[in-house]
Amino acid sequence: MGKGSKMLEKCGKVGRGRKYYRLAGASNGEGVEQPSDGSIAKLVLESEWAVEVEEALWKGRIEWKAELVNKVLKRLWNHGPKALQFFKHLDRHPTYIHSPSSFHHAIDIAARMHDYNSAWAFFSRMRSLRCGPSPKSFAILAERYASNGKPHRAVRAFLSMHLHGCPQDLHSFNTLLDILCKSHRVDMAHHLFKTLFSRFKPDAVSYNIIANGYCLLKRTPLALQVLKEMVHRGIQPTLVSYNTLLKGYFRSNQIKDAWAFYLEMQKRKCQIDVVTYTTMIHGFGVAGDVKKSRRVFHEMVKEGVVPSVATYNALIQVLCKKDTVENAVLVFEDMVTEGVCLPNLVTYNLVIRGLCHVGDMERALGFMGRMEEHGLRPSVQTYNVVIRYFCDAGEIEKGLDMFGKMGDGSCLPNLDTYNVLISAMFMRKKSEDLVVAGKLLIEMVDRGFLPRKFTFNRVLDGLVITGNQEFAKEILRMQSRCGRIVRRLKL
């Protein structure tokens, strides 16, 4: 066994048809076993019986702390049912009590799976333990409601905060406005802003949020109108206000207006910060003016403004899309050499995507391997990019091999992963590929993901056409359990 926590051990003893599990770990010096979050996640993923998992987690004298629990929940993020199973088991632990941060992870996972009953049950549990809920708890739930197409429920959750012992304030109000705007519900947010104006007395942050909401929908004139109203009410615009409007002009492809606005900012002696420059670099690049993007980057350095990782990411993205991936790689290497800021996951994913796009899969995989140099691991987005390009190139087996590497619990597949692979299974029109598609469909449902009706029916049709009627019937039964409309199809 290596340093720190030891690997998961699965005991082969069988009693009445059940497997028994235990965790082996290194002692912390006081006789307390400390397995890694990875080994715990692997145990939860591989287990079949809830009782055995509970025994393994309880009998070993593991020193449970919020940090360890949160790490396990993050590893199980894309397997919602298992994550909640783990969380609920620990909630019955005789000595350990969940922290607010762990409850927040559980609320987010449950709401992502549209399991709002469980999410609200966690609210009640927090209150009984006197550890919440807090404004952050409601923000997490509201964000999931909005992203799942239920913005009115997000508003109702906010308005019910006081019923759960959590009074509303301006900060929580601004959070709700931001959630609605980022889910493209700016009209609803603005209406709420006006309706509750006298109650919460909006500040500069409130106005900036509404302005940004209009900019996200390319409705820049309305954003400008909001900021004018802000000045009329005696609230001075902030640098965020100016950067928001600048980004809005670029998003609306009003390049000349954006440049004129930037010059006006300079004329009025506004502080030009790293966000301003990053917005310019990205905006000009997306518009196809790569030379101007580069000039702004060099001007930024000349003016003594230190580029952030977001700045480098903006330039790398622009070069990958509008120039050449080779130039993007050069910027990446300069970034590493100069050491002003280190690449993050987004940086690597941009370069890997660029290399995949030009068909250089070998170098793309090389960059995946380099992530460890900066303390990073490939994310689900990294895997999805590589799997997608392998499948698009007709190399289905390589895509499936990459998918197999995600199954060890270090990075679980998400909804996009399954959708990409299921679509790929139709490329070769082979019977065995359609069986794989069916198995992927069953697995994704087991992991708490709800496929679209189109996906169900496409797999169903493929299985019927290729003579896999029995498997198709199994898919049909699962379709009914998921609440989908059962098709009138004679198998």
C-alpha positions as CSV (number, residue, x, y, z in Angstrom):
1,M,0.0,0.0,0.0
2,G,1.2,3.5,-0.7
3,K,1.3,6.6,1.5
4,G,-1.9,8.1,3.0
5,S,-5.0,6.2,2.4
6,K,-4.9,2.7,1.1
7,M,-6.9,1.4,-1.8
8,L,-10.4,0.1,-1.4
9,E,-10.6,-3.6,-0.6
10,K,-13.7,-5.6,-1.5
11,C,-13.9,-8.8,0.5
12,G,-15.2,-11.8,-1.3
13,K,-17.0,-13.3,1.7
14,V,-20.6,-14.1,0.8
15,G,-23.4,-14.6,3.3
16,R,-27.0,-15.2,2.2
17,G,-26.0,-13.9,-1.3
18,R,-24.6,-10.6,-0.2
19,K,-21.1,-9.2,-0.6
20,Y,-19.3,-7.6,2.3
21,Y,-17.3,-4.4,1.9
22,R,-14.7,-2.7,4.1
23,L,-12.4,0.2,3.7
24,A,-8.7,-0.1,4.4
25,G,-6.9,3.1,5.3
26,A,-3.8,4.5,7.0
27,S,-4.0,5.4,10.6
28,N,-3.8,9.0,11.7
29,G,-1.7,8.0,14.7
30,E,-4.6,7.6,17.1
31,G,-5.9,4.4,15.6
32,V,-8.5,6.1,13.4
33,E,-8.7,4.9,9.8
34,Q,-8.5,7.6,7.2
35,P,-9.4,6.3,3.7
36,S,-9.2,8.8,0.9
37,D,-12.3,10.4,-0.6
38,G,-11.6,8.4,-3.8
39,S,-11.7,5.0,-2.0
40,I,-14.9,6.0,-0.2
41,A,-16.5,7.1,-3.5
42,K,-15.4,3.9,-5.2
43,L,-17.0,1.8,-2.4
44,V,-20.3,3.7,-2.7
45,L,-20.3,3.3,-6.5
46,E,-19.4,-0.4,-6.5
47,S,-21.8,-1.5,-3.7
48,E,-25.2,-3.1,-4.3
49,W,-26.6,-3.2,-0.8
50,A,-27.2,-0.1,1.3
51,V,-26.7,-2.1,4.6
52,E,-23.2,-3.2,3.6
53,V,-22.2,0.3,2.7
54,E,-23.5,1.6,6.0
55,E,-21.6,-1.1,7.9
56,A,-18.4,-0.3,6.1
57,L,-18.7,3.4,6.8
58,W,-19.8,3.0,10.4
59,K,-17.7,0.1,11.7
60,G,-14.4,1.5,10.7
61,R,-13.4,4.2,13.1
62,I,-13.2,6.9,10.4
63,E,-12.8,10.4,11.6
64,W,-15.6,12.0,9.6
65,K,-15.2,15.7,8.9
66,A,-17.1,18.1,6.6
67,E,-14.1,18.4,4.3
68,L,-13.9,14.7,3.7
69,V,-17.7,14.4,3.2
70,N,-17.8,17.3,0.7
71,K,-14.9,15.7,-1.3
72,V,-16.8,12.5,-1.6
73,L,-20.0,14.2,-2.6
74,K,-18.1,16.1,-5.3
75,R,-16.7,12.8,-6.7
76,L,-20.2,11.4,-6.7
77,W,-21.6,14.5,-8.3
78,N,-22.6,12.9,-11.5
79,H,-24.2,9.9,-9.8
80,G,-26.9,11.7,-7.9
81,P,-28.7,8.6,-6.4
82,K,-25.4,7.2,-5.0
83,A,-24.4,10.7,-3.7
84,L,-27.7,11.1,-1.9
85,Q,-27.5,7.5,-0.6
86,F,-24.1,8.2,0.9
87,F,-25.3,11.5,2.4
88,K,-28.4,10.0,4.0
89,H,-26.4,7.1,5.4
90,L,-24.1,9.5,7.2
91,D,-27.1,11.5,8.4
92,R,-27.9,8.5,10.5
93,H,-24.4,8.2,11.9
94,P,-24.4,7.9,15.7
95,T,-21.8,10.7,16.2
96,Y,-21.2,12.6,13.0
97,I,-23.5,15.6,12.1
98,H,-23.5,17.1,8.6
99,S,-22.2,20.6,8.2
100,P,-24.2,23.3,6.3
101,S,-21.8,23.0,3.3
102,S,-22.6,19.3,3.0
103,F,-26.3,20.0,3.2
104,H,-25.8,22.5,0.4
105,H,-24.2,19.9,-1.8
106,A,-27.0,17.5,-1.1
107,I,-29.7,20.1,-1.9
108,D,-28.0,21.0,-5.2
109,I,-27.7,17.3,-6.2
110,A,-31.3,16.6,-5.4
111,A,-32.6,19.7,-7.1
112,R,-30.5,18.9,-10.2
113,M,-32.3,15.6,-10.4
114,H,-35.7,17.4,-10.1
115,D,-36.1,15.7,-6.7
116,Y,-37.4,18.7,-5.0
117,N,-39.1,16.8,-2.2
118,S,-35.7,15.6,-1.0
119,A,-34.3,19.0,-1.4
120,W,-37.0,20.5,0.9
121,A,-36.6,17.6,3.3
122,F,-32.9,18.7,3.7
123,F,-34.1,22.2,4.5
124,S,-36.3,20.8,7.3
125,R,-33.4,18.6,8.5
126,M,-31.1,21.6,8.7
127,R,-33.6,23.5,10.7
128,S,-34.0,20.6,13.2
129,L,-30.2,20.5,13.6
130,R,-30.1,24.3,14.0
131,C,-27.5,24.6,11.3
132,G,-29.7,26.5,8.7
133,P,-31.1,27.0,6.3
134,S,-29.2,30.2,5.3
135,P,-29.6,32.6,2.3
136,K,-27.1,30.4,0.5
137,S,-29.4,27.4,0.9
138,F,-32.2,29.2,-0.8
139,A,-29.9,30.6,-3.5
140,I,-28.8,27.1,-4.5
141,L,-32.4,25.8,-4.7
142,A,-33.5,28.9,-6.6
143,E,-30.7,28.5,-9.1
144,R,-31.8,24.9,-9.8
145,Y,-35.4,25.9,-10.2
146,A,-34.5,28.6,-12.7
147,S,-32.1,26.4,-14.7
148,N,-34.7,23.6,-14.8
149,G,-37.2,26.1,-16.3
150,K,-39.2,26.8,-13.1
151,P,-38.4,30.5,-12.4
152,H,-41.7,31.1,-10.6
153,R,-40.8,28.5,-8.1
154,A,-37.4,30.2,-7.6
155,V,-39.3,33.4,-6.7
156,R,-41.7,31.5,-4.4
157,A,-38.7,29.9,-2.6
158,F,-37.2,33.4,-2.0
159,L,-40.5,34.8,-0.7
160,S,-40.9,31.9,1.7
161,M,-37.4,32.3,3.3
162,H,-38.8,34.0,6.4
163,L,-41.1,31.0,7.0
164,H,-38.0,28.9,7.5
165,G,-36.4,31.3,9.9
166,C,-34.3,33.0,7.3
167,P,-35.2,36.7,6.7
168,Q,-34.7,38.3,3.3
169,D,-32.3,41.1,2.8
170,L,-30.9,43.2,-0.1
171,H,-28.0,40.7,-0.7
172,S,-30.4,37.7,-1.0
173,F,-32.7,39.8,-3.2
174,N,-29.7,40.7,-5.5
175,T,-28.8,37.0,-5.6
176,L,-32.3,36.1,-6.8
177,L,-32.2,38.9,-9.5
178,D,-28.8,37.5,-10.7
179,I,-30.2,34.0,-10.9
180,L,-33.2,35.1,-12.9
181,C,-31.1,37.2,-15.3
182,K,-28.5,34.5,-15.9
183,S,-31.3,32.1,-16.8
184,H,-32.5,34.6,-19.4
185,R,-35.5,35.8,-17.3
186,V,-34.5,39.4,-17.2
187,D,-38.1,40.7,-17.7
188,M,-39.2,38.7,-14.7
189,A,-36.2,40.0,-12.7
190,H,-36.9,43.6,-13.7
191,H,-40.6,43.3,-12.8
192,L,-39.6,41.9,-9.4
193,F,-37.0,44.7,-9.0
194,K,-39.7,47.4,-9.6
195,T,-42.4,45.6,-7.4
196,L,-40.1,45.2,-4.4
197,F,-38.2,48.5,-4.9
198,S,-39.5,50.2,-1.8
199,R,-38.9,47.1,0.4
200,F,-35.2,46.4,-0.5
201,K,-33.9,49.8,-1.7
202,P,-31.8,48.5,-4.6
203,D,-28.1,49.6,-4.8
204,A,-25.5,49.8,-7.6
205,V,-25.2,46.0,-7.5
206,S,-28.9,45.6,-8.2
207,Y,-28.9,47.9,-11.2
208,N,-25.7,46.3,-12.6
209,I,-27.4,42.9,-12.4
210,I,-30.5,44.0,-14.3
211,A,-28.3,45.8,-16.9
212,N,-26.2,42.6,-17.3
213,G,-29.4,40.6,-17.8
214,Y,-30.4,42.8,-20.7
215,C,-26.9,42.6,-22.2
216,L,-27.0,38.8,-22.0
217,L,-30.0,39.0,-24.4
218,K,-28.3,41.6,-26.6
219,R,-30.8,44.3,-25.5
220,T,-28.1,46.9,-24.9
221,P,-30.4,49.9,-25.2
222,L,-32.5,48.7,-22.3
223,A,-29.3,48.1,-20.3
224,L,-28.2,51.7,-21.0
225,Q,-31.7,52.9,-19.9
226,V,-31.3,51.0,-16.6
227,L,-28.0,52.6,-15.9
228,K,-29.4,56.0,-16.7
229,E,-32.2,55.4,-14.2
230,M,-29.5,54.4,-11.7
231,V,-27.8,57.8,-12.1
232,H,-31.2,59.6,-11.9
233,R,-31.7,58.1,-8.5
234,G,-28.4,59.4,-7.2
235,I,-26.4,56.1,-7.4
236,Q,-23.1,56.5,-9.1
237,P,-22.1,53.8,-11.7
238,T,-19.2,51.6,-10.8
239,L,-16.5,50.1,-12.9
240,V,-18.7,47.0,-13.1
241,S,-21.4,49.1,-14.7
242,Y,-19.1,50.3,-17.4
243,N,-17.6,46.8,-18.0
244,T,-21.1,45.4,-18.2
245,L,-22.2,47.8,-20.9
246,L,-18.9,47.4,-22.8
247,K,-19.5,43.6,-22.8
248,G,-23.1,44.2,-23.9
249,Y,-22.0,46.2,-27.0
250,F,-19.6,43.4,-28.0
251,R,-22.2,40.7,-27.4
252,S,-24.7,42.6,-29.7
253,N,-21.9,42.9,-32.3
254,Q,-21.9,46.7,-32.0
255,I,-18.1,46.8,-32.4
256,K,-17.9,50.5,-33.3
257,D,-20.1,51.4,-30.3
258,A,-18.0,49.3,-28.0
259,W,-14.8,51.0,-29.2
260,A,-16.3,54.4,-28.8
261,F,-17.5,53.5,-25.3
262,Y,-14.0,52.4,-24.4
263,L,-12.5,55.6,-25.6
264,E,-15.1,57.5,-23.6
265,M,-14.1,55.6,-20.5
266,Q,-10.5,56.7,-21.1
267,K,-11.6,60.3,-21.7
268,R,-13.5,60.4,-18.4
269,K,-10.5,58.9,-16.6
270,C,-12.3,55.8,-15.7
271,Q,-10.2,53.1,-14.1
272,I,-9.4,50.5,-16.8
273,D,-8.9,47.2,-15.1
274,V,-8.1,43.6,-16.2
275,V,-11.8,42.9,-16.7
276,T,-12.1,45.8,-19.2
277,Y,-9.0,44.6,-21.2
278,T,-10.2,41.0,-21.1
279,T,-13.6,42.0,-22.4
280,M,-11.9,43.9,-25.3
281,I,-9.7,41.0,-26.2
282,H,-12.5,38.5,-26.3
283,G,-14.9,41.0,-28.0
284,F,-12.6,41.9,-30.9
285,G,-11.5,38.3,-31.3
286,V,-15.0,36.9,-31.6
287,A,-15.8,39.7,-34.2
288,G,-12.8,38.3,-36.2
289,D,-10.3,41.1,-35.5
290,V,-7.5,39.0,-34.0
291,K,-4.9,41.6,-34.6
292,K,-6.8,44.1,-32.5
293,S,-7.2,41.5,-29.8
294,R,-3.4,41.0,-29.7
295,R,-2.8,44.8,-29.7
296,V,-5.1,45.2,-26.7
297,F,-3.3,42.4,-24.9
298,H,0.1,44.1,-25.5
299,E,-1.3,47.5,-24.6
300,M,-2.6,46.0,-21.3
301,V,0.9,44.7,-20.4
302,K,2.5,48.0,-21.4
303,E,0.1,49.9,-19.1
304,G,1.2,47.7,-16.2
305,V,-2.1,45.7,-15.9
306,V,-1.2,42.1,-15.1
307,P,-3.1,39.6,-17.2
308,S,-5.3,37.2,-15.3
309,V,-5.9,33.5,-16.2
310,A,-9.2,34.7,-17.7
311,T,-7.3,37.1,-20.0
312,Y,-5.1,34.3,-21.3
313,N,-8.1,32.1,-21.7
314,A,-9.9,34.8,-23.7
315,L,-6.9,35.2,-26.0
316,I,-6.4,31.4,-26.4
317,Q,-10.0,30.9,-27.2
318,V,-9.9,33.7,-29.8
319,L,-6.8,32.2,-31.5
320,C,-8.3,28.7,-31.5
321,K,-11.5,29.9,-33.2
322,K,-10.3,32.7,-35.4
323,D,-6.6,32.1,-36.0
324,T,-4.6,28.9,-35.6
325,V,-4.3,26.5,-32.8
326,E,-0.5,26.6,-33.1
327,N,-0.6,30.3,-32.1
328,A,-2.9,29.4,-29.2
329,V,-0.4,26.8,-28.0
330,L,2.4,29.4,-28.2
331,V,0.4,31.7,-25.9
332,F,-0.2,28.8,-23.6
333,E,3.6,28.0,-23.4
334,D,4.4,31.7,-22.9
335,M,1.9,31.8,-20.0
336,V,3.6,28.8,-18.4
337,T,7.1,30.2,-19.0
338,E,6.4,33.7,-17.7
339,G,4.6,32.3,-14.7
340,V,2.4,35.4,-14.2
341,C,-0.5,33.1,-13.7
342,L,-0.9,29.3,-14.0
343,P,-3.2,27.6,-16.5
344,N,-6.5,26.3,-15.1
345,L,-8.9,23.7,-16.3
346,V,-10.5,26.1,-18.7
347,T,-7.1,26.9,-20.3
348,Y,-6.3,23.2,-20.8
349,N,-9.8,22.5,-22.1
350,L,-9.6,25.3,-24.7
351,V,-6.2,24.0,-26.0
352,I,-7.4,20.4,-26.0
353,R,-10.6,21.4,-27.9
354,G,-8.5,23.3,-30.4
355,L,-6.2,20.4,-31.0
356,C,-9.1,18.0,-31.3
357,H,-10.8,20.3,-33.8
358,V,-7.8,20.1,-36.2
359,G,-7.6,16.4,-35.7
360,D,-4.4,16.3,-33.6
361,M,-5.7,13.9,-31.1
362,E,-2.2,12.7,-30.0
363,R,-1.2,16.2,-28.8
364,A,-4.6,16.7,-27.3
365,L,-4.1,13.6,-25.2
366,G,-0.6,14.9,-24.4
367,F,-2.1,18.0,-22.9
368,M,-4.4,15.9,-20.8
369,G,-1.4,14.2,-19.4
370,R,0.3,17.6,-18.7
371,M,-2.5,18.7,-16.4
372,E,-0.8,17.0,-13.4
373,E,2.1,19.5,-13.8
374,H,-0.2,22.2,-12.5
375,G,-2.1,20.1,-9.9
376,L,-5.1,19.5,-12.2
377,R,-7.1,16.5,-13.3
378,P,-9.1,16.2,-16.5
379,S,-12.7,17.3,-15.8
380,V,-15.9,15.8,-17.3
381,Q,-15.7,18.6,-19.9
382,T,-12.2,17.5,-20.9
383,Y,-13.3,13.9,-21.4
384,N,-16.5,15.0,-23.2
385,V,-14.4,17.0,-25.8
386,V,-12.1,14.1,-26.5
387,I,-14.8,11.5,-26.6
388,R,-16.9,13.7,-29.0
389,Y,-14.0,14.1,-31.4
390,F,-13.0,10.4,-31.3
391,C,-16.7,9.5,-32.1
392,D,-17.0,12.2,-34.9
393,A,-13.8,10.7,-36.5
394,G,-15.4,7.3,-36.5
395,E,-13.1,5.9,-33.8
396,I,-15.9,4.7,-31.6
397,E,-13.7,2.2,-29.7
398,K,-11.3,4.9,-28.6
399,G,-14.3,7.0,-27.5
400,L,-15.6,4.0,-25.4
401,D,-12.1,3.4,-24.0
402,M,-11.9,7.0,-22.9
403,F,-15.4,6.6,-21.4
404,G,-14.2,3.6,-19.5
405,K,-11.5,5.6,-17.8
406,M,-14.2,7.7,-16.2
407,G,-15.7,4.8,-14.4
408,D,-13.2,4.6,-11.5
409,G,-14.9,7.4,-9.6
410,S,-12.3,10.1,-10.2
411,C,-14.5,11.8,-12.9
412,L,-17.9,10.4,-13.5
413,P,-19.7,11.0,-16.8
414,N,-22.5,13.5,-17.0
415,L,-25.6,13.9,-19.2
416,D,-23.6,15.3,-22.2
417,T,-21.2,12.3,-22.0
418,Y,-24.1,9.8,-22.4
419,N,-25.8,11.8,-25.1
420,V,-22.6,12.0,-27.2
421,L,-21.9,8.3,-26.9
422,I,-25.5,7.2,-27.5
423,S,-25.6,9.3,-30.7
424,A,-22.3,7.7,-31.8
425,M,-23.7,4.2,-31.5
426,F,-26.0,5.0,-34.5
427,M,-23.1,5.9,-36.8
428,R,-22.1,2.4,-37.9
429,K,-25.7,0.9,-37.9
430,K,-24.4,-2.3,-36.2
431,S,-26.7,-4.4,-34.0
432,E,-24.1,-4.6,-31.2
433,D,-23.7,-0.9,-31.2
434,L,-27.4,-0.4,-30.6
435,V,-27.2,-2.8,-27.6
436,V,-24.4,-0.6,-26.2
437,A,-26.7,2.4,-26.7
438,G,-29.4,0.7,-24.7
439,K,-27.0,-0.2,-21.9
440,L,-25.8,3.4,-21.8
441,L,-29.4,4.6,-21.6
442,I,-30.1,2.3,-18.7
443,E,-26.9,3.4,-16.9
444,M,-27.6,7.1,-17.3
445,V,-31.1,6.7,-15.8
446,D,-29.7,4.7,-12.9
447,R,-27.3,7.6,-12.3
448,G,-30.1,10.1,-12.0
449,F,-30.1,11.6,-15.4
450,L,-33.4,12.1,-17.3
451,P,-33.0,11.5,-21.0
452,R,-35.1,13.3,-23.5
453,K,-38.1,11.5,-25.0
454,F,-36.3,11.7,-28.4
455,T,-33.3,9.7,-27.0
456,F,-35.6,7.0,-25.5
457,N,-37.5,6.6,-28.8
458,R,-34.4,6.7,-30.9
459,V,-32.8,3.8,-29.0
460,L,-36.0,1.9,-28.9
461,D,-36.4,2.2,-32.7
462,G,-32.8,1.1,-33.3
463,L,-33.2,-2.0,-31.1
464,V,-36.4,-3.0,-32.8
465,I,-35.0,-2.5,-36.3
466,T,-31.9,-4.6,-35.4
467,G,-33.9,-7.5,-34.0
468,N,-33.3,-6.8,-30.3
469,Q,-37.0,-6.8,-29.3
470,E,-36.5,-8.2,-25.8
471,F,-34.0,-5.5,-24.9
472,A,-36.4,-2.9,-26.5
473,K,-39.2,-4.1,-24.1
474,E,-36.8,-3.5,-21.2
475,I,-36.2,0.0,-22.4
476,L,-39.9,0.5,-22.8
477,R,-40.6,-0.5,-19.3
478,M,-37.9,1.9,-18.0
479,Q,-39.5,4.6,-20.2
480,S,-42.7,4.1,-18.3
481,R,-41.0,4.2,-14.9
482,C,-39.4,7.5,-15.8
483,G,-42.8,9.1,-16.5
484,R,-42.4,9.2,-20.2
485,I,-45.3,8.6,-22.6
486,V,-45.3,4.9,-23.5
487,R,-45.5,4.6,-27.3
488,R,-48.0,2.4,-28.9
489,L,-45.5,0.1,-30.6
490,K,-46.0,-3.6,-31.2
491,L,-42.8,-5.4,-30.4
